[in-house]
Amino acid sequence: MTSILIKNGTVVTMNPGREILRETDIYVENDRIREIGPGLAHDADEVIDATGRIVIPGLIQTHIHLTQTLFRGLADDLELMDWLKMRIWPLEAAHAFETNAISARIGIAEMLMGGTTCILDMGTVNHFDAIAETVRDTGFRAFLGKCMMDHGDEVPAGLMEDTQSSLRESVAALEKWHESANGRIKYAFAPRFVVSCTEKLMLKVQEMSDHHGVMIHTHASENRGEIALVEQERGMRNILYLDKIGMAHDKLVLAHCIWLDEEEKRIIADKGIRVAHCPSCNMKLASGIAEIPELLAMGASVSIGADGAPCNNNLDMFREMRHAALLQKVRLLSPTAMPADMVLELATLGGARALHMEDELGSIEPGKKADLAIVDLNKIHATPNCDRDPVSQLVYTATAQDVTHTLVDGRVLMRERKLTSIDLEQTIADGNSLCMDILKKDNICKLFQ
C-alpha cells in the first residue's frame, strides 16, 4: 500500500454541496481518496504541504488529438476543411510509430503540467499502439480510439481505409487496450466525422458500441461547409442523420456542435448526447461560437476540451475555461451568461459525466479516484490573492503554469513542476528532432512551398 497526505490546502471539492474547505487535508491510499478533513493524523509515505494553495479535482478534457501535438504551429490561419486537406491529413499520414509516440508524449506532458488528468482522445488511422503505450507508460488516464476513415475527397492514401479493415483494426485495439493499466485506459470508437465515414461504417460502429458497451467519439457541426457536405451526401443535417442511424444516445460524444438548429439541440438534450466544447479551437479556425448556455438550459451534457495543438495551439485547460466563459458573455452581452462556477463544473464533473465516470472522477470525495491537481496562485499575475473566491480565481486568473502537483490514480506525476514519469528535456529534444524528420519528407515539403 502507498499513501499520500496533502496538508492544509484550500480544497475546491465539487462535491454535491460544492463545498470549499479551508486549511483542509486529503488522505490518499493507493488510487483512492480515503479521508478529507482538517488536521488528519496519518503516517503517510509522502506528505505534500498545500498551505496557501488550492487543491482541485483533476481537469478532464473530452476532445483531444494527441497524434497532432507534433504538428503545433504547422497549420495556422486556415478554415476547417482547408486545415484538414492541406495540412493535417497529409501530416497525420506521414506519421511513423516513433513520431506518433513522441506526439502523444509531448501532449501528455503538457497536460499533466496544466492539471489535466484524463482525456478523451482521437488518434490517427495508423500506429494506434504508439499512443496507447505512451499513455500506459506515463501513468496518464485516457479514453482512446483509433481514427476511422473510409470515405471522402482529398484524403491521403495513407489515411484512407477500407471499411472492413477499419472495423477489424478498431476491434483489435479495443480488445487489447480497453480497461488496461488498472483501468486507466478505456476504448472509445472514433469515426472521424460523417464526411469521412460511409454509412456502412457508421452503422457497424453503432452495433459494436452496443456490443462492447463503449463510447463513440466523433465530430459534428463544427463548420458550415462541413454541414453542407453532410446535407449533400446524406440528405439531412448532422444530428438528424446521427439520430436516423441510431447513434443519438448517451454514449456518443460530439466535438464542437456549433451550428445547430433547434431540432438538433432538442435531440442532443433529449437523447443524452454529450457535447465537447472547444472554444479556443473554434475561435482560431473561425468556425463560430457554440450556444452552450442554451444547450445547458435544455438539460444537455456539456464538457470542455482543447482539441489538437495545431488548431489551438496549446492544451491548457485553464485557458479553455477562461475562453468558454468570456465567449458567451460577449456573444450574449451578459456578464452572467457563463459564470465561473458553471465553467469549472464543465471542466471537472462535466467531463466525468460525459465519460460516465462521475462516480469515480470529477470531484474530491472519499472513495473517488485520487486524480488531483494543486494550484499555487501566490504569483504576481494573481496578486492580490485574498482567497475570497477561489473558483473565480481558477477560471479567470490561473494558468497552466500555476499547477505545482498533478496526481493520477494516487500517483504523483508532477511534483513542484517536475514531471516524474516523463523526461521533459528529452521529450522536447525528441519532439523537435522528429518533427523535422517529417518536414523533410518530399510530400510534406511541398505543403509549405
Buried (B, 14 or more C-beta within 10 A) or exposed (E): EEBBBBBBBBBBBBBEEBBBBEBBBBBBBBBBBBEBEEEBEBEBEEBBEBEBBBBBBBBBBBBBBBBBBBBBEBBEEBEBBBBBBBBBBBBBBBBEEEBBBBBBBBBBBBBBBBBBBBBBBBBBBBBBBBBBBBBBBBBBBBBBBBBBBBBBEEBBEBBBBEBEEBBEBBBEBBEEBBEBBEEBBBBBBBBBBBBBBBBEBBBBBBEBBEEBEBBBBBBBBBBBBBBEBBBEBBEEBBBBBBBEBEBBBBBBBBBBBBBBEEEBBBBBBEBBBBBBBBBBBBBBBEBBBBBBBBBBEBEBBBBBBBBBBBBBBBBBBBBBBBBBBBBBBEBBEEEEBBBBBBBBBBBBBBBBBBBBBBEBBBBBBEEBBBBBBBBBBEEEEBEEBEEEEBBBBBBBBBBBBBBBBBBBBBBBBBBEBEBEBBEBEEBEEBBEEBBEBBBEEEEBEEBEE
